Amino acid sequence: MGVNLTGLTEPKNIELADLKGRTVAIDAYNTIYQFLSIIRQPDGSPLTDSQGRVTSHLSGLLYRTANLIESGISPSFVFDGIPHELKTGTIMERRARREKAEKEWEDAVEEGDIKKAFSKAQQTSRMTPEIKETSRSLLEFLGIPVVNAPSDGEAQAAYMNRKGDVWASASQDFDSILYGAPTLVRNMTITGRRKIPGRDQYRDVKIELIDCDAFLKEIGTTREQLVDVCILMGTDFNPGIGGIGPKKGLKLIRTHGDLEGVMRHLGEEIDNYEEIRNIFLRSTYSDDHDLTVKKIDTEKVCELMCEQHDFSKERVLAVIDRIENSRKAEEARKKQRSLFDSWG
């Protein structure tokens, strides 16, 4: 789930319309997990086709991506590559939590406790090879750029943002700041009233925009120091030191300068901390990506969505029309702006 820096920042709330004309690199795995978690039946069961294959992710990608394009946003999706070996502990921990939640979901369904069942089911989402490949195929058939990261997709998206290939990096996690993204957009694909996992409460989820340089200036640290704060708290690559949250970690780094100074002060050691720093500050990136928007392959979209996974062809074609009309309108707007610029 990445680091949680909620207590340190007050992001600017924006609307999709505020991102009109912007290019955004989206953390694909992060987004797909959100769709798998949210798009479910009342008892928590995921959407499935007639063969029992999960289709929640396809529904989310099709309809939400169409909304983004209609808002004048040009998205690209960045898929994870090979996870760093230090992430193994986090992966195993998530697997254990998922298996526990699956058992609790089954028990809740058997007991007829629908609210509890839905809450537990949200914690059972898993990325299978089939979900990954069908997600990638749908995006490619829709003509949306797909980028393959060497390792962490969020790191690659931040790199693309830093290079100026895209205007912003989009993810639910704050790790994008640690990876050096200048501009982070959160909640871009899951706005609306959402249930809080594990609790019988709801909250309004709004799109958040974070200017990362302004954020670092506001809290009085460098990016390198913020990475040290997060290593103290715990990241996907280490468990951190118990009892240290974002505010306490920030205070310790401000007082002692860096992670080494804090560890000396506390008499603690964090294994592999230099390697973890390098994951965030000097990760592995790829320049092998093409962000050109392609034409929609209507036949292949319909084959995947309708013939293979039982979606309504009428509805799928309607979404394709929305995307194509929006792209034409955006292209016309760009040409008009270019014409005005040439006159000026």
C-alpha positions as CSV (number, residue, x, y, z in Angstrom):
1,M,0.0,0.0,0.0
2,G,3.0,2.3,0.1
3,V,3.7,5.0,2.8
4,N,1.0,7.1,4.3
5,L,1.8,10.8,4.5
6,T,-1.8,12.0,5.0
7,G,-0.9,13.7,8.3
8,L,1.7,15.9,6.7
9,T,-0.1,17.4,3.8
10,E,-3.4,19.0,2.8
11,P,-3.7,18.3,-0.9
12,K,-5.6,20.6,-3.3
13,N,-9.0,19.2,-4.2
14,I,-9.7,19.4,-7.9
15,E,-12.2,18.2,-10.5
16,L,-11.5,16.1,-13.6
17,A,-12.2,19.2,-15.7
18,D,-9.2,20.9,-14.1
19,L,-7.0,18.2,-15.8
20,K,-8.3,19.0,-19.3
21,G,-5.5,18.8,-21.9
22,R,-3.1,17.1,-19.5
23,T,-1.1,13.9,-20.0
24,V,-1.0,11.6,-17.0
25,A,0.9,8.4,-16.3
26,I,-1.3,6.1,-14.2
27,D,0.1,3.3,-11.9
28,A,-1.8,0.4,-13.5
29,Y,-1.5,-2.1,-10.7
30,N,-2.7,0.4,-8.2
31,T,-5.7,1.3,-10.3
32,I,-6.6,-2.2,-11.2
33,Y,-6.6,-3.2,-7.5
34,Q,-8.9,-0.3,-6.7
35,F,-11.4,-1.6,-9.4
36,L,-11.1,-5.2,-8.1
37,S,-11.8,-3.9,-4.6
38,I,-14.7,-1.5,-5.3
39,I,-16.6,-3.1,-8.2
40,R,-18.4,-5.9,-6.5
41,Q,-21.8,-7.5,-5.9
42,P,-23.7,-6.6,-2.6
43,D,-22.3,-9.6,-0.9
44,G,-18.8,-8.8,-1.9
45,S,-18.5,-11.2,-4.8
46,P,-16.6,-9.7,-7.8
47,L,-18.2,-9.3,-11.1
48,T,-17.7,-12.4,-13.2
49,D,-18.6,-13.7,-16.7
50,S,-20.5,-16.9,-17.4
51,Q,-17.4,-19.0,-16.8
52,G,-16.7,-17.5,-13.4
53,R,-13.8,-15.3,-14.5
54,V,-13.4,-12.0,-12.7
55,T,-14.4,-9.0,-14.9
56,S,-14.5,-6.1,-12.3
57,H,-11.2,-4.8,-13.6
58,L,-12.4,-4.7,-17.2
59,S,-15.6,-2.8,-16.2
60,G,-13.5,-0.3,-14.3
61,L,-10.9,0.2,-17.0
62,L,-13.5,0.6,-19.8
63,Y,-15.9,3.0,-18.1
64,R,-13.5,5.0,-16.0
65,T,-11.0,5.5,-18.7
66,A,-13.7,6.7,-21.0
67,N,-14.6,9.3,-18.3
68,L,-11.0,10.5,-18.2
69,I,-10.8,10.8,-22.0
70,E,-14.1,12.6,-22.1
71,S,-12.7,15.1,-19.6
72,G,-9.8,15.9,-22.0
73,I,-7.2,13.8,-20.2
74,S,-4.7,11.7,-22.1
75,P,-3.8,8.7,-19.9
76,S,-1.1,6.1,-20.2
77,F,-0.9,3.1,-17.9
78,V,2.4,1.9,-16.4
79,F,2.6,-1.8,-15.5
80,D,4.9,-3.2,-12.8
81,G,7.9,-5.3,-13.8
82,I,9.9,-7.6,-11.5
83,P,9.5,-6.6,-7.9
84,H,12.6,-5.9,-5.8
85,E,13.6,-8.8,-3.6
86,L,13.2,-6.6,-0.5
87,K,9.5,-6.4,-1.3
88,T,9.1,-10.1,-0.7
89,G,8.1,-9.7,3.0
90,T,5.4,-7.2,2.1
91,I,4.1,-9.5,-0.7
92,M,3.9,-12.4,1.8
93,E,2.2,-10.3,4.4
94,R,-0.4,-9.1,1.9
95,R,-1.0,-12.7,0.8
96,A,-1.6,-13.7,4.4
97,R,-4.0,-10.8,5.1
98,R,-5.8,-11.7,1.9
99,E,-6.2,-15.4,2.8
100,K,-7.5,-14.4,6.3
101,A,-10.0,-12.0,4.7
102,E,-11.2,-14.6,2.3
103,K,-12.0,-17.0,5.2
104,E,-13.8,-14.2,7.1
105,W,-15.7,-13.2,3.9
106,E,-16.9,-16.8,3.4
107,D,-18.0,-17.0,7.1
108,A,-19.9,-13.7,6.8
109,V,-21.7,-14.8,3.6
110,E,-22.7,-18.1,5.4
111,E,-24.0,-16.1,8.4
112,G,-25.9,-13.7,6.1
113,D,-24.0,-10.7,7.3
114,I,-23.9,-8.8,4.0
115,K,-22.2,-5.6,5.3
116,K,-19.4,-7.6,6.9
117,A,-19.1,-9.8,3.8
118,F,-18.6,-6.8,1.5
119,S,-16.1,-5.2,3.8
120,K,-14.0,-8.4,4.1
121,A,-14.3,-9.1,0.3
122,Q,-12.7,-5.7,-0.5
123,Q,-9.6,-7.0,1.2
124,T,-9.3,-10.2,-1.0
125,S,-8.4,-8.6,-4.3
126,R,-5.5,-10.3,-6.1
127,M,-3.7,-9.7,-9.4
128,T,-3.7,-12.9,-11.4
129,P,-1.8,-13.3,-14.7
130,E,-5.2,-13.4,-16.5
131,I,-6.3,-10.1,-14.9
132,K,-3.0,-8.5,-15.8
133,E,-3.1,-9.6,-19.4
134,T,-6.7,-8.8,-20.1
135,S,-6.2,-5.4,-18.6
136,R,-3.2,-4.7,-20.8
137,S,-5.0,-6.1,-23.9
138,L,-8.1,-3.9,-23.3
139,L,-6.0,-0.8,-22.9
140,E,-4.0,-1.5,-26.0
141,F,-7.1,-2.3,-28.1
142,L,-8.5,1.1,-27.0
143,G,-5.4,2.7,-28.3
144,I,-4.2,3.8,-24.9
145,P,-0.4,3.9,-24.3
146,V,0.8,1.0,-22.1
147,V,4.3,1.2,-20.5
148,N,6.2,-1.7,-19.1
149,A,8.3,-0.7,-16.1
150,P,11.5,-2.6,-15.3
151,S,10.4,-2.9,-11.7
152,D,7.9,-0.7,-9.8
153,G,5.3,1.0,-12.0
154,E,5.0,3.9,-9.7
155,A,8.8,4.6,-10.0
156,Q,8.6,4.5,-13.8
157,A,5.5,6.9,-13.8
158,A,7.4,9.3,-11.5
159,Y,10.4,9.1,-13.8
160,M,8.3,9.9,-16.9
161,N,6.8,12.8,-15.0
162,R,10.2,14.1,-14.0
163,K,11.5,13.9,-17.6
164,G,8.5,15.9,-18.8
165,D,7.0,13.0,-20.8
166,V,3.7,13.5,-18.9
167,W,2.3,16.3,-16.9
168,A,1.6,14.2,-13.8
169,S,1.9,10.8,-12.1
170,A,-1.3,9.3,-10.9
171,S,-1.5,6.8,-8.0
172,Q,-3.3,6.3,-4.7
173,D,0.1,6.0,-2.9
174,F,2.4,8.8,-1.7
175,D,5.4,6.8,-2.9
176,S,5.4,8.8,-6.1
177,I,6.8,11.7,-4.1
178,L,9.7,9.6,-2.8
179,Y,10.3,8.4,-6.4
180,G,10.7,12.1,-7.5
181,A,7.4,12.9,-9.3
182,P,7.0,16.7,-9.5
183,T,3.2,16.4,-9.7
184,L,1.0,13.7,-8.1
185,V,-2.7,13.2,-8.7
186,R,-4.5,10.9,-6.2
187,N,-8.0,9.4,-6.5
188,M,-8.3,10.2,-10.2
189,T,-9.9,6.8,-11.0
190,I,-12.1,6.3,-7.8
191,T,-13.9,9.5,-6.9
192,G,-17.3,9.3,-5.3
193,R,-18.7,8.0,-2.0
194,R,-16.7,4.9,-1.0
195,K,-16.9,2.5,1.9
196,I,-13.9,2.5,4.3
197,P,-12.5,-1.1,4.2
198,G,-13.0,-2.9,7.5
199,R,-15.4,-0.3,8.9
200,D,-19.2,0.5,8.5
201,Q,-18.4,4.0,7.4
202,Y,-18.3,5.9,4.2
203,R,-16.3,8.9,3.0
204,D,-16.3,11.2,0.0
205,V,-13.3,10.5,-2.2
206,K,-12.1,13.6,-4.1
207,I,-9.3,14.1,-6.6
208,E,-6.2,15.5,-5.0
209,L,-3.4,17.4,-6.6
210,I,0.0,17.6,-4.9
211,D,2.8,19.9,-6.1
212,C,5.6,17.8,-4.7
213,D,8.3,20.5,-4.6
214,A,5.8,22.8,-2.8
215,F,5.0,20.0,-0.4
216,L,8.7,19.4,0.5
217,K,9.2,23.1,1.0
218,E,6.1,23.2,3.2
219,I,7.4,20.5,5.6
220,G,10.9,21.8,5.4
221,T,12.7,18.7,4.1
222,T,14.5,17.5,1.0
223,R,13.3,14.5,-1.0
224,E,16.2,12.6,0.4
225,Q,15.2,13.4,4.0
226,L,11.6,12.5,3.3
227,V,12.8,9.1,2.1
228,D,14.6,8.7,5.4
229,V,11.4,9.7,7.3
230,C,9.5,6.9,5.4
231,I,12.2,4.3,6.1
232,L,11.8,5.1,9.8
233,M,8.0,4.7,9.5
234,G,8.3,1.6,7.3
235,T,7.9,1.1,3.6
236,D,7.1,-1.7,1.2
237,F,10.7,-2.7,1.6
238,N,11.2,-2.6,5.4
239,P,9.0,-2.8,8.5
240,G,10.4,0.5,10.1
241,I,10.7,1.2,13.8
242,G,7.6,0.7,16.0
243,G,5.8,3.8,17.2
244,I,7.1,6.1,14.5
245,G,4.5,7.8,12.3
246,P,4.9,10.6,9.8
247,K,4.9,13.5,12.3
248,K,7.3,11.8,14.7
249,G,9.6,10.7,11.9
250,L,9.7,14.1,10.4
251,K,10.6,15.7,13.7
252,L,13.4,13.2,14.3
253,I,14.9,13.8,10.8
254,R,14.6,17.6,11.3
255,T,16.4,17.3,14.6
256,H,19.1,14.8,13.6
257,G,19.5,15.5,9.9
258,D,19.3,12.1,8.4
259,L,18.5,8.4,9.1
260,E,22.0,7.6,10.4
261,G,21.7,10.4,13.0
262,V,18.3,9.2,14.1
263,M,19.4,5.6,14.4
264,R,22.4,6.7,16.6
265,H,20.0,8.7,18.7
266,L,17.5,5.9,19.2
267,G,20.1,3.1,19.4
268,E,18.3,1.3,16.6
269,E,19.5,-0.3,13.3
270,I,17.4,-0.7,10.1
271,D,18.6,-3.5,7.8
272,N,19.4,-2.6,4.2
273,Y,18.5,1.1,4.7
274,E,21.1,2.3,2.1
275,E,19.7,-0.1,-0.5
276,I,16.1,1.0,0.4
277,R,17.2,4.6,-0.1
278,N,18.6,3.7,-3.5
279,I,15.3,2.0,-4.5
280,F,13.5,5.4,-4.1
281,L,16.3,7.8,-5.2
282,R,18.1,5.7,-7.9
283,S,15.6,3.2,-9.1
284,T,15.7,1.4,-12.5
285,Y,13.8,3.1,-15.3
286,S,13.1,2.6,-19.0
287,D,13.0,5.1,-21.8
288,D,11.5,2.4,-24.1
289,H,8.0,3.7,-24.3
290,D,5.7,5.2,-26.9
291,L,3.0,7.5,-25.6
292,T,1.3,8.0,-28.9
293,V,-2.5,7.5,-28.8
294,K,-3.5,4.8,-31.4
295,K,-6.8,4.2,-33.1
296,I,-9.3,1.9,-31.3
297,D,-9.5,-1.6,-32.6
298,T,-13.3,-2.0,-32.3
299,E,-13.3,-5.6,-33.4
300,K,-10.8,-6.7,-30.8
301,V,-12.4,-4.7,-28.0
302,C,-15.7,-6.3,-28.7
303,E,-14.1,-9.8,-29.0
304,L,-12.5,-9.4,-25.6
305,M,-15.3,-7.7,-23.8
306,C,-18.4,-9.2,-25.4
307,E,-17.5,-12.6,-26.9
308,Q,-15.0,-13.7,-24.2
309,H,-16.4,-12.0,-21.1
310,D,-20.2,-11.4,-21.8
311,F,-20.3,-7.6,-21.7
312,S,-23.2,-6.0,-23.6
313,K,-22.0,-5.2,-27.1
314,E,-24.4,-2.3,-27.3
315,R,-22.9,-0.7,-24.2
316,V,-19.3,-1.4,-25.2
317,L,-19.9,0.2,-28.6
318,A,-21.5,3.2,-26.9
319,V,-18.4,3.6,-24.8
320,I,-16.2,3.4,-27.9
321,D,-18.2,6.1,-29.5
322,R,-17.7,8.3,-26.5
323,I,-14.0,7.8,-26.6
324,E,-13.7,8.4,-30.3
325,N,-15.9,11.6,-30.2
326,S,-13.9,12.9,-27.3
327,R,-10.6,12.3,-29.0
328,K,-11.9,14.1,-32.2
329,A,-13.1,17.1,-30.1
330,E,-9.7,17.3,-28.3
331,E,-7.8,17.1,-31.6
332,A,-10.0,19.9,-33.0
333,R,-9.3,22.0,-29.9
334,K,-5.6,21.5,-30.3
335,K,-5.7,22.5,-34.0
336,Q,-7.7,25.6,-33.2
337,R,-5.2,26.6,-30.5
338,S,-2.3,26.0,-32.8
339,L,-4.0,28.2,-35.4
340,F,-4.5,31.0,-32.9
341,D,-0.9,30.7,-31.7
342,S,0.4,31.0,-35.3
343,W,-1.7,34.2,-35.7
344,G,-0.4,35.6,-32.5
